[in-house]
Each structure stands twice: as C-alpha cells, then as structure tokens.
Amino acid sequence: MSASRGLAASQRLPWLLGLALLMTALCVLLVGVCVGSTGWTSVARAWRDPIAWQIIWDIRLPRTLGAWVAGALLGLAGAVAQGLFRNPLADPYLLGSASGAALGVALALALFGISPLATQWLVRLGLTGAAFAGAVAGVLLTLALANGVLHTLRLLLAGVIVGVVLGATRDLVTLAVPDVLQAMQAFMLGSTGFVGWSACAVMAAALAPMLALAWALGRGLDGLALGEATAASLGLPLGALRAALVGVLALATGAAVAQTGLIAFVGLAAPHLVRSIAPTTHGRLVVLSALMGGLLLMAADVLARWVIAPQELPVGVLTAVLGGTYLLWLMHRRKGRGGGL
C-alpha cells in the first residue's frame, strides 16, 4: 500500500511542479511590469496615468513576456540536448548555433555601411535575421562535418570544432572592423532590453511547434537514455529520431539567440533543476524544462533591472553568475554523496 502511495505521489509531483512554475511565473510577470529604469510603477497607478500605461504596455510587458518565451526556448533546447547526447553537461549551444549566430551578427555589422547594396539588404534582413541565419548555418556545418546524425559522438565533436572555428572567425572579423566591438558586446552578453511585441510573437511561434514536437519525441529520448543499442532493439528509427531532435534543438536555440543574444546557463540549469525536484520521463521533462527556463530568465531579467537601478545589468552576465554558482553547488553536493553531476 505504501509503495502504491509513493508511486501515485511521484506521478503527481511533475504536475504540481508545472502548476507551481506557472503560478510563480505569473507573480514574477506582475513584478516585471512594475520594475524599470523609471522606478516602481504600480498597475493601479498606470490605469490613471497614460504615460505610465504606455511604458508598461509598450516596453515592460513585452520585455518580460519575451524573457519568459526566450527562457522557455532555451530550457526546452537544453533538455533535448542532454537527452540526445546522454550528457548532463550538454547545453543548447553545443552544435555551433551560438558561434554561428555571433558570426552572423559580426558579419552584418561589418558589412553595414560598406556597400550601399549590402546596407539595403541588411536593413531588410536585420541583425535578428542575421543571427538566426548564422545559427542555422552553424548547425548545418556541424551536420556536414559529422556526415549527418548517424553517430552521436561524432556529432558532438563536430559541434565543438565548429564552435571553435566560427568563434575564431568572428574574432577575426571584429579585429578587422573594430567599430563593431561595442555592438557585438551587447549581443555576446545577452540582453532582453530590445525585445518587443514582434519579437515575442516570433519566439512564441517557434516555441509552440517545437514544444509539441519535443513532447511527441519524449519516448524516443527515453529509449536513447537506455543506450543506442537498446534503443535500436526497441525498434526506434535512430536516424530519423536524431534528425528531428537536432531540428528542434537548432530552431529553438536559433529563435532565442536571434532575439536576445547569448544567454548562458539557462538551457543547462533548467533541466537539472527539474530533475532534482521531480524526476520524470523525457516527455514531461522537456515541458517542465521549458517552464523552468522561462521562469529563470524572466526572474533574471527583473533582477537585472532592479539590482543597480536606474542602470541595469546585462541579463546574460547575471544568468552566468547565478547559473554557474548553482552548478558548482550541485557538483559539490553530488561529490559529497559520491556521485557525479
């Protein structure tokens, strides 16, 4: 009887965690629309003040919601990456998407103003499009170098190599055109300050199908967790499964990076937090990791606005400090128990 009760409780725990993450996100959202460079603005006051309401509606609300959607994309991508590579240290940027996006932005900034034709084309495309195109190109280069998705280890090594090469190419571009350094710094540190309603819509349009597809592939991730030989013996189409997972990983990461720049540790820490609170199957894990990632980045965004107000910290720096501290604590705790990360 006690065993059946424990099983029922363990099955309820992921649902309770999801509900708690949603409720906490709503609370943080309410705080986020009230915090900004102009100080604290209550919603009640905004109803009576048209200027305050415009600040909330046009700036704070889309920025806070955009932080949640970007974090959800990174959390989802992190859970998929860790399941695909069967490695708890895998993060969304592992396949060269981050270095590709940074190179795309560097090239766009370097070309802007050099050629009138390039200028008109880049204005239409925008830095967001350049970042997304660079992220997709980085993943495609990784796939080409790894000869597809047939071998997970080769794919992992190819991603590391592509990341190093594209990162070095980005550095060469910035050395050749030093004027892009300041603009590149904002992208590399990560920021939600420029997220508006259009960016929210683009990221939400990417999140919905990617989340549904990742949830549908949850059983495949459960099979991969048992090892590739076992997964093949279960009849899983490993090639098609890996291709679908890489597609989800690349598109989710590219959509987030294109709008917010490089934000560290959210995609790495969100799945760890979910597993430490409510261990569950991969189908639920990807959904809960998305909710956890959204909450983490939204809370970090609010904190970045509040800590040194009216100035603000780059949210990517804050997530790196907090996420790195959490993972160091986690490693220390696991080491004390005699286990790994």
WOCOR-V545026 format. One record per backbone hydrogen bond with DSSP energy under -1.0 kcal/mol. CO is the residue of the C=O (numbers start at 1). NH is the residue of the N-H. Records with the same first field share a line. If there is no record, write none. Layout:
CO: NH, NH
//
This chain:
1: 5
2: 6
3: 7
4: 8
5: 9
6: 10
7: 11
8: 12
9: 13
12: 16
13: 17
14: 18
15: 19
16: 20
17: 21
18: 22
19: 23
20: 24
21: 25
22: 26
23: 27
24: 28
25: 29
26: 30
27: 31
28: 32
29: 33
31: 34
34: 41
36: 39
42: 46
43: 47
45: 49
49: 53
50: 54
51: 55
52: 56
53: 57
54: 58
55: 59, 60
56: 61
59: 63
60: 64
61: 65
62: 66
63: 67
64: 68
65: 69
66: 70
67: 71
68: 72
69: 73
70: 74
71: 75
72: 76
73: 77
74: 78
75: 79
76: 80
77: 81
78: 82
79: 83
80: 84
81: 85
82: 87
87: 90
91: 94
93: 96
96: 100
97: 101
98: 102
99: 103
100: 104
101: 105
102: 106
103: 107
104: 108
105: 109
106: 110
107: 111
108: 112
111: 114, 115
115: 119
116: 120
117: 121
118: 122
119: 123
120: 124
121: 125
122: 126
126: 130
127: 131
128: 132
129: 133
130: 134
131: 135
132: 136
133: 137
134: 138
135: 139
136: 140
137: 141
138: 142
139: 143
140: 144
141: 145
142: 146
143: 148
151: 155
152: 156
153: 157
154: 158
155: 159
156: 160
157: 161
158: 162
159: 163
160: 164
161: 165
162: 166
163: 167
164: 168
165: 169
166: 170
167: 171
168: 172
169: 173
170: 174
171: 175
172: 176
173: 177
177: 180
178: 181
180: 184
181: 185
182: 186
183: 187
184: 188
185: 189
187: 262
190: 316
192: 195
196: 200
197: 201
198: 202
199: 203
200: 204
201: 205
202: 206
203: 207
204: 208
206: 210
207: 211
208: 212
209: 213
210: 214
211: 215
212: 216
213: 217
215: 218
217: 221
218: 222
219: 223
220: 224
221: 225
223: 226
224: 227
227: 231
228: 232
229: 233
230: 234
231: 236
232: 235
236: 238
237: 241
238: 242
239: 243
240: 244
241: 245
242: 246
243: 247
244: 248
245: 249
246: 250
247: 251
248: 252
249: 253
250: 254
251: 255
252: 256
253: 257
254: 258
256: 260
257: 261
260: 191
265: 269
266: 270
269: 273
270: 274
271: 275
272: 276
273: 277
274: 278
281: 285
282: 286
284: 288
285: 289
286: 290
287: 291
288: 292
289: 293
290: 294
291: 295
292: 296
293: 297
294: 298
295: 299
296: 300
297: 301
298: 302
299: 303
300: 304
301: 305
302: 306
303: 307
304: 313
306: 309
308: 311
314: 318
315: 319
316: 320
317: 321
318: 322
319: 323
320: 324
321: 325
322: 326
323: 327
324: 328
325: 329
326: 330
327: 331
328: 332
329: 333
330: 334
331: 335
332: 336
333: 337
334: 339
//
